[in-house]
Amino acid sequence: MTARRSHRAVMAELLLLAAPTGIRVHGDHASMAITFATVAELRTWLDAAGLNAPDLLTAERERTDSEGRPVRSMYAYPTWHGWEIYADATEAVDVSPLDASTVAALTDVAVA
């Protein structure tokens, strides 16, 4: 296990390596949650931090969110600089573009 670094030092390094949308130190002062906007950003951080090892506990899946939209989510649970990390990302799954008749109908409504 690596030596435990202060949460300030860990957050500073995190911000130098990535652009998370949220960072929260848990009340136990031994773990933190980090949220990323996309699965790609989470993967990029894992690579940059040297955490993307074969034994890293991760989960990735596609599902529908509470509003019925298709989303992709990923979770990763590394230990980094002595901290237990709960990293996650959720992003919308690309949906096929609107067909021409739907675009025309929506345009009519929008300009009415």
Summary of the structure (lengths in Angstrom):
residues: 112
radius of gyration: 18.8
end to end distance: 63.9
largest distance: 63.9
contacts: 270
relative contact order: 0.19
helix: 29%
strand: 32%
